Structures are given as structure tokens and as C-alpha cells.
Amino acid sequence: MAGRIDEMTYVELHKRIAAKQDTLVWAVGTLEAHGKHLPLGSDTFLAQGIAERIADAIGAILAPELHYGITGSLLPYPGGITIDPRSYAGLIRGALEGFFAAGFRKVVISNGHGGNTDVLQKTIRRLTPKYPDRLMIAFDWYMLDTEIVRDVYGGTAGHAGLDETAGIIYFRPELVKEEYFDADDWHLREAGYLATPAPAPVIVNDANSAPQLDPDKAKELFERIIGLLISRVSRDIALWEANLGRGVR
């Protein structure tokens, strides 16, 4: 199991970094409605579950997950929380600079919420000139799983839909409220049509993409997603180490 930085003493952390365990994996999400059947913290739980698997696979350290992000059309549902984008950018920037000051050379951000993406990517790009000797990776797992979701379910990803429901079944099954699940309670996302706030907290791309509660498919889906992400992150870290990790050669 990957160690968590918040559970270490500074002496233990220093020893790990000195031993070249200098990669940190950080999960970020938000609090917002995810249908009647999934918890408000779904985005963070999914990002954290993936982060833990990646950290275990590559021998990295875990940062405490960030439950707060930038929430939009689902904010009116009870429990929705949003952070001003400038404040969020400052928090991300401050945390990354703190990680670098602690000695981490590579930071991988597992993002579980689309509202965070633009600010995350802009903040990372702005930090790159200041830290040319550090590697920053940020991924939106749900944007990389299209072909896998189609292969396993015959549908597409969506908010609280096939992939997010599968992820909570896989990582946190005790948090799935089957008694509240309503297979017909979803809003269709269509180009050229806007309804805001979202009329339902499950948002899908077509009728084939409504959530399902099949644990076997959930397991197959997420083991394939995790395998893909481990492969991508591992490869990019290895490439960076070869080309820039010790300076251009």
C-alpha cells in the first residue's frame, strides 16, 4: 500500500525522498450531486481510488485528496460546493509549490471532475517555466475511457452514468444506495439544447448510457481503466527521466 504524506513524520518523508521515492500522486474532485444513488463525494472517491492504484504500481507517495472544486450546473442540489476559480488556482499552485519544496520531482494529479480541468491545466502550464526540472501530469480519467466503456457496456460515459456508477460500485460499494436508484431519472445532454440547472443529477449522452448496477461489468471496466492509466503514467515518467530527469543530455 502506498504511504500517505499526511500520515508520515517529516523525518520519514525526508528518508523516502532521499531514497528516490520522489513521485507524488494527488487526487482532486468536488462535492456535487451524482444521481440519487451515488454519494456527493463521488468525483473525489473515484479520483482517489485510481490514485491509490497508480501510486501502488509505481511506488509513489499519496497526497491527501482534495474534496473541493469548481461546480457548475449541479450546484443547486443540496450539498453542492464550489470554489472561486482564482482561489482554486491559488490553492493548486500553492500545493504544487509546497510539494516541490518538500523534494518531490514528479507530481501526478488524478482529477475526477470536469469543472476543475481548465484551471488545473492552466495552472500547471504557468508553473512549468518556473520548475523546468519537475514533471507534472494531470489526467481526467473519464475522458480517457471512451472505448473501454463502449466495449464493456455498449454505451458512453456520462455524469453519474455508466462509468461513474461502475467506479463507486468498484471502489466504494457500501456507498451505492440501490434503494434510491431510479433507472429513468436522467437528463439527456444534446448539442444545441441547454437546460440549467441540470433537471436531473444523472446526465447521459444517449438512452444506452443510463447507469447500471452490475458489479461484474464494473470490475471489468475499472480494472481496464486502471491498467490503461498505469501504463500511460509509467511510460511518461520513464520518458521524462530518460530525456529531462537529469538534465538534457
C-alpha positions as CSV (number, residue, x, y, z in Angstrom):
1,M,0.0,0.0,0.0
2,A,1.3,3.4,-0.9
3,G,2.2,5.6,2.0
4,R,0.3,8.8,2.6
5,I,2.2,12.0,3.2
6,D,-0.2,13.2,5.8
7,E,0.5,10.0,7.9
8,M,4.3,10.4,7.8
9,T,6.6,12.4,10.1
10,Y,8.8,14.8,8.3
11,V,11.8,12.5,9.1
12,E,10.1,9.6,7.4
13,L,9.2,11.7,4.4
14,H,12.8,13.0,4.1
15,K,14.1,9.5,4.2
16,R,11.8,8.4,1.4
17,I,12.6,11.3,-0.9
18,A,16.3,10.8,-0.2
19,A,15.8,7.2,-1.3
20,K,14.4,8.5,-4.6
21,Q,10.7,7.9,-3.8
22,D,10.1,11.3,-5.2
23,T,6.8,10.9,-7.1
24,L,3.6,12.1,-5.5
25,V,0.0,11.2,-6.6
26,W,-2.7,13.7,-5.7
27,A,-6.5,13.2,-6.2
28,V,-8.8,16.1,-6.7
29,G,-12.6,16.2,-7.1
30,T,-15.5,18.2,-5.8
31,L,-18.8,17.8,-3.9
32,E,-21.9,17.7,-6.1
33,A,-25.0,15.5,-6.7
34,H,-24.5,12.2,-8.6
35,G,-28.0,10.9,-9.0
36,K,-30.0,9.6,-6.1
37,H,-27.8,6.5,-5.9
38,L,-24.3,7.8,-5.5
39,P,-22.6,10.0,-2.8
40,L,-21.8,13.7,-3.2
41,G,-18.1,12.9,-3.0
42,S,-18.2,10.5,-6.0
43,D,-15.7,12.6,-8.1
44,T,-13.2,12.6,-5.3
45,F,-13.7,8.9,-4.3
46,L,-13.1,7.8,-7.9
47,A,-10.0,10.0,-8.4
48,Q,-8.6,8.8,-5.1
49,G,-9.3,5.1,-5.8
50,I,-7.4,5.5,-9.1
51,A,-4.6,7.5,-7.5
52,E,-4.1,4.7,-4.9
53,R,-3.8,2.1,-7.6
54,I,-1.3,4.2,-9.6
55,A,0.8,5.0,-6.5
56,D,1.0,1.3,-5.6
57,A,2.0,0.4,-9.1
58,I,4.8,3.0,-9.5
59,G,6.0,3.2,-5.9
60,A,4.8,6.7,-5.3
61,I,3.5,8.6,-2.2
62,L,-0.1,9.7,-1.9
63,A,-1.2,13.3,-1.0
64,P,-4.4,13.9,0.9
65,E,-7.3,14.1,-1.5
66,L,-9.0,17.5,-2.2
67,H,-12.8,17.2,-2.0
68,Y,-13.5,20.8,-3.1
69,G,-13.5,22.0,-6.7
70,I,-15.4,24.1,-9.2
71,T,-19.0,23.0,-9.5
72,G,-21.5,24.5,-12.0
73,S,-24.9,23.3,-13.2
74,L,-25.4,20.9,-10.3
75,L,-24.6,23.4,-7.6
76,P,-28.3,24.0,-6.7
77,Y,-28.7,20.4,-5.5
78,P,-28.2,20.1,-1.7
79,G,-24.5,19.6,-0.7
80,G,-23.0,21.1,-3.9
81,I,-19.9,23.2,-3.1
82,T,-17.9,25.4,-5.5
83,I,-14.7,27.3,-5.1
84,D,-14.0,30.6,-7.0
85,P,-11.7,29.7,-9.9
86,R,-9.0,32.2,-8.8
87,S,-9.0,30.8,-5.3
88,Y,-8.9,27.3,-6.7
89,A,-5.9,28.1,-9.0
90,G,-4.1,29.6,-6.0
91,L,-4.7,26.5,-3.9
92,I,-3.5,24.2,-6.7
93,R,-0.4,26.4,-7.3
94,G,0.4,26.6,-3.6
95,A,0.1,22.9,-3.1
96,L,2.3,22.1,-6.1
97,E,5.0,24.5,-5.0
98,G,4.8,23.0,-1.5
99,F,5.3,19.5,-2.9
100,F,8.3,20.7,-4.9
101,A,9.8,22.4,-1.9
102,A,9.5,19.1,0.0
103,G,11.6,17.4,-2.6
104,F,9.1,15.8,-4.9
105,R,10.3,15.8,-8.6
106,K,7.2,14.3,-10.2
107,V,3.5,15.1,-9.3
108,V,0.6,13.2,-10.9
109,I,-2.8,14.7,-10.4
110,S,-5.8,12.4,-10.7
111,N,-8.8,14.6,-11.5
112,G,-12.3,13.3,-11.1
113,H,-14.3,16.5,-12.0
114,G,-14.6,18.2,-15.4
115,G,-15.2,21.6,-13.8
116,N,-11.6,21.6,-12.5
117,T,-9.9,20.7,-15.7
118,D,-9.3,24.2,-17.3
119,V,-7.9,25.7,-14.1
120,L,-5.7,22.7,-13.4
121,Q,-4.2,22.7,-16.8
122,K,-3.6,26.4,-17.0
123,T,-2.0,26.4,-13.5
124,I,0.3,23.6,-14.5
125,R,1.4,25.3,-17.7
126,R,2.1,28.5,-15.9
127,L,4.3,26.7,-13.3
128,T,6.3,24.9,-15.9
129,P,8.7,27.7,-16.8
130,K,9.4,28.2,-13.0
131,Y,10.0,24.5,-12.5
132,P,11.6,23.2,-15.7
133,D,13.3,20.4,-13.7
134,R,10.0,19.0,-12.4
135,L,7.3,16.8,-14.1
136,M,3.6,17.5,-13.7
137,I,1.0,15.1,-15.1
138,A,-2.8,15.7,-14.8
139,F,-5.4,13.4,-16.3
140,D,-9.2,13.3,-16.4
141,W,-9.8,9.5,-16.2
142,Y,-13.4,9.8,-17.5
143,M,-12.2,11.4,-20.7
144,L,-9.8,8.5,-21.5
145,D,-12.2,5.6,-21.1
146,T,-14.5,6.1,-24.1
147,E,-13.5,3.0,-26.0
148,I,-13.5,0.8,-22.8
149,V,-16.9,2.0,-21.8
150,R,-18.3,1.3,-25.2
151,D,-16.7,-2.1,-25.3
152,V,-17.9,-3.2,-21.8
153,Y,-21.4,-1.6,-21.9
154,G,-22.2,-0.6,-25.5
155,G,-22.8,3.0,-24.2
156,T,-20.9,6.1,-23.4
157,A,-19.6,7.8,-20.3
158,G,-21.8,10.5,-18.5
159,H,-22.2,12.3,-15.2
160,A,-23.3,9.7,-12.6
161,G,-23.8,7.4,-15.6
162,L,-22.2,4.1,-16.6
163,D,-18.6,4.8,-15.7
164,E,-19.0,6.8,-12.5
165,T,-21.6,4.4,-11.2
166,A,-19.3,1.5,-12.0
167,G,-16.4,3.2,-10.2
168,I,-18.3,3.7,-6.9
169,I,-19.5,0.0,-7.2
170,Y,-15.9,-1.0,-7.7
171,F,-14.1,1.2,-5.1
172,R,-16.8,2.0,-2.5
173,P,-19.7,-0.4,-2.9
174,E,-21.0,0.4,0.6
175,L,-21.8,3.9,-0.6
176,V,-24.1,2.9,-3.5
177,K,-27.8,3.4,-2.5
178,E,-29.6,0.9,-4.6
179,E,-32.9,1.6,-2.8
180,Y,-32.8,5.2,-4.3
181,F,-31.7,4.2,-7.8
182,D,-34.2,5.3,-10.4
183,A,-33.3,4.0,-13.9
184,D,-35.5,6.6,-15.6
185,D,-34.2,9.7,-13.7
186,W,-31.6,11.1,-16.1
187,H,-31.2,14.2,-18.3
188,L,-30.0,13.9,-21.9
189,R,-27.1,16.0,-22.9
190,E,-27.5,17.3,-26.5
191,A,-25.7,19.8,-28.7
192,G,-27.8,22.8,-29.3
193,Y,-30.0,22.2,-26.2
194,L,-29.4,23.8,-22.8
195,A,-31.3,23.2,-19.5
196,T,-29.8,24.8,-16.4
197,P,-29.6,23.9,-13.6
198,A,-29.4,20.3,-14.7
199,P,-33.0,18.9,-14.5
200,A,-31.7,15.6,-13.1
201,P,-28.3,14.8,-11.4
202,V,-27.6,11.9,-13.8
203,I,-26.6,13.3,-17.2
204,V,-26.1,11.0,-20.2
205,N,-25.4,11.3,-23.9
206,D,-28.0,8.8,-25.1
207,A,-30.5,6.3,-23.8
208,N,-27.9,3.4,-23.9
209,S,-25.7,5.3,-21.4
210,A,-28.0,5.3,-18.4
211,P,-26.3,3.8,-15.3
212,Q,-26.3,0.1,-14.5
213,L,-25.7,-1.7,-11.2
214,D,-23.8,-4.7,-12.5
215,P,-20.7,-5.4,-10.2
216,D,-19.1,-7.7,-12.7
217,K,-19.1,-5.1,-15.5
218,A,-18.0,-2.5,-13.0
219,K,-15.0,-4.6,-12.1
220,E,-14.1,-5.3,-15.7
221,L,-14.4,-1.6,-16.6
222,F,-12.3,-0.2,-13.9
223,E,-9.5,-2.8,-14.0
224,R,-9.1,-1.9,-17.7
225,I,-9.2,1.8,-16.9
226,I,-6.7,1.5,-14.1
227,G,-4.4,-0.6,-16.4
228,L,-4.5,2.0,-19.1
229,L,-3.7,4.8,-16.7
230,I,-0.8,3.0,-15.0
231,S,0.7,2.2,-18.4
232,R,0.3,5.9,-19.6
233,V,1.7,7.4,-16.4
234,S,4.6,4.9,-16.1
235,R,5.6,5.5,-19.7
236,D,5.6,9.2,-19.4
237,I,7.6,9.2,-16.2
238,A,10.2,6.9,-17.8
239,L,10.4,9.1,-20.9
240,W,10.9,12.2,-18.8
241,E,13.5,10.6,-16.6
242,A,15.4,9.5,-19.8
243,N,15.2,12.9,-21.5
244,L,15.0,15.5,-18.8
245,G,15.2,13.9,-15.4
246,R,18.9,14.5,-15.1
247,G,19.0,17.4,-17.5
248,V,19.2,17.4,-21.3
249,R,22.0,15.1,-22.5
